[in-house]
Amino acid sequence: MQIVHLEDDGPLREVLKFVLTTADPTVNVQQFIRSDDAVTHITDHSKEIDLFILDIRVPGTMDGMEVAQKIRDLGCDGAIVITSAYRRPNPALLANLGCKWMPKPWHVMDAIQKLLPLAKESYEHRTQAH
């Protein structure tokens, strides 16, 4: 399973990658600090990515919501989870982009229980379609 994680908080990136790969060793987590770097990777691999975990406030020319829009514009139907310690995005916008919301701070076990099933569901859908 392929996961892209856009997050500028170093310890949070490290913890999430560790718990995801420990909980499921088949998970491949690509992590990015800047939205522009994430978008370059996503553009090149959009059809292979099962889950996108996007912080809203990140360095770069786009915020996490704009990256989510770009993902959908590319025709990628992988699961998207938007996360932030700040206010929740407009629920209509989340629904329009097919995004889930995971407010910070989150507990590691809660995150794993929410994220891995989304990645697995998206992976199964992607691999059965081909």
C-alpha positions as CSV (number, residue, x, y, z in Angstrom):
1,M,0.0,0.0,0.0
2,Q,1.3,3.4,-0.9
3,I,0.7,6.4,1.4
4,V,1.7,10.0,0.9
5,H,2.0,12.1,4.1
6,L,2.3,15.9,3.8
7,E,3.4,17.3,7.2
8,D,5.8,19.9,8.3
9,D,6.1,18.8,11.9
10,G,9.2,16.5,12.0
11,P,8.3,14.5,15.2
12,L,4.8,14.0,13.9
13,R,6.1,12.7,10.6
14,E,8.5,10.3,12.3
15,V,5.8,8.9,14.7
16,L,3.2,8.4,12.0
17,K,5.6,6.7,9.7
18,F,6.9,4.4,12.5
19,V,3.4,3.4,13.7
20,L,2.0,2.8,10.1
21,T,4.9,0.7,9.0
22,T,5.0,-1.2,12.3
23,A,1.3,-1.9,12.2
24,D,1.5,-3.1,8.5
25,P,5.0,-3.8,7.1
26,T,3.6,-3.7,3.5
27,V,2.9,0.0,3.8
28,N,5.2,2.3,1.9
29,V,5.0,5.9,3.3
30,Q,6.4,8.8,1.3
31,Q,6.6,11.9,3.4
32,F,6.9,15.5,2.3
33,I,7.3,18.8,4.2
34,R,6.6,21.2,1.2
35,S,3.4,21.0,-0.8
36,D,5.3,21.5,-4.1
37,D,7.4,18.4,-3.5
38,A,4.4,16.4,-2.6
39,V,2.5,17.5,-5.7
40,T,5.5,16.6,-7.9
41,H,5.5,13.1,-6.4
42,I,1.7,12.7,-6.6
43,T,1.6,13.8,-10.2
44,D,4.2,11.2,-11.1
45,H,2.5,8.4,-9.1
46,S,-1.1,9.4,-8.7
47,K,-2.6,6.1,-9.9
48,E,-0.4,4.1,-7.4
49,I,-1.2,6.0,-4.2
50,D,-3.9,4.5,-1.9
51,L,-4.0,7.1,0.9
52,F,-3.1,10.8,1.2
53,I,-2.6,12.3,4.7
54,L,-2.5,16.1,4.2
55,D,-1.8,18.7,6.8
56,I,-3.5,22.0,5.9
57,R,-0.9,24.5,6.9
58,V,2.4,23.5,5.2
59,P,5.2,25.3,3.4
60,G,4.9,25.7,-0.4
61,T,2.7,27.3,-2.9
62,M,-0.4,25.3,-1.9
63,D,-2.0,24.4,1.3
64,G,-3.3,20.9,2.1
65,M,-6.8,21.6,0.8
66,E,-5.4,22.8,-2.5
67,V,-3.2,19.7,-2.7
68,A,-6.4,17.6,-2.2
69,Q,-8.1,19.5,-5.1
70,K,-5.0,18.8,-7.3
71,I,-5.2,15.1,-6.4
72,R,-8.8,14.9,-7.6
73,D,-8.0,17.0,-10.7
74,L,-5.5,14.4,-11.6
75,G,-8.3,11.8,-11.5
76,C,-6.9,10.0,-8.4
77,D,-9.6,8.4,-6.3
78,G,-7.3,7.4,-3.4
79,A,-8.5,8.1,0.1
80,I,-7.7,11.6,1.4
81,V,-7.5,12.5,5.1
82,I,-7.1,16.2,5.9
83,T,-5.6,17.0,9.3
84,S,-4.9,20.2,11.2
85,A,-4.6,21.6,14.7
86,Y,-6.5,24.6,13.5
87,R,-10.1,25.0,12.4
88,R,-12.0,22.3,10.5
89,P,-12.4,23.1,6.8
90,N,-15.8,23.7,5.4
91,P,-17.7,20.4,5.6
92,A,-19.1,20.9,2.1
93,L,-15.6,21.3,0.7
94,L,-14.5,18.1,2.5
95,A,-17.5,16.2,1.1
96,N,-17.0,17.7,-2.4
97,L,-13.4,16.4,-2.5
98,G,-14.3,13.1,-0.8
99,C,-12.0,13.9,2.2
100,K,-12.1,12.6,5.7
101,W,-11.2,14.9,8.6
102,M,-8.8,14.0,11.4
103,P,-8.2,16.9,13.8
104,K,-4.9,17.3,15.7
105,P,-3.8,16.4,18.2
106,W,-4.7,12.8,17.5
107,H,-3.7,9.7,19.5
108,V,-1.5,7.3,17.6
109,M,-3.8,4.3,18.0
110,D,-6.8,6.3,16.9
111,A,-4.9,7.4,13.8
112,I,-3.8,3.8,12.9
113,Q,-7.4,2.5,13.4
114,K,-8.7,5.2,11.0
115,L,-5.9,5.4,8.5
116,L,-5.0,1.8,7.8
117,P,-8.5,0.6,6.9
118,L,-8.8,3.6,4.5
119,A,-5.5,2.7,2.8
120,K,-6.5,-1.0,2.6
121,E,-9.9,-0.2,1.1
122,S,-8.4,2.1,-1.5
123,Y,-5.7,-0.4,-2.3
124,E,-8.2,-3.2,-2.8
125,H,-10.3,-1.0,-5.0
126,R,-7.3,0.0,-7.1
127,T,-5.9,-3.5,-7.5
128,Q,-9.2,-5.1,-8.4
129,A,-9.9,-2.4,-11.0
130,H,-6.9,-3.6,-13.0
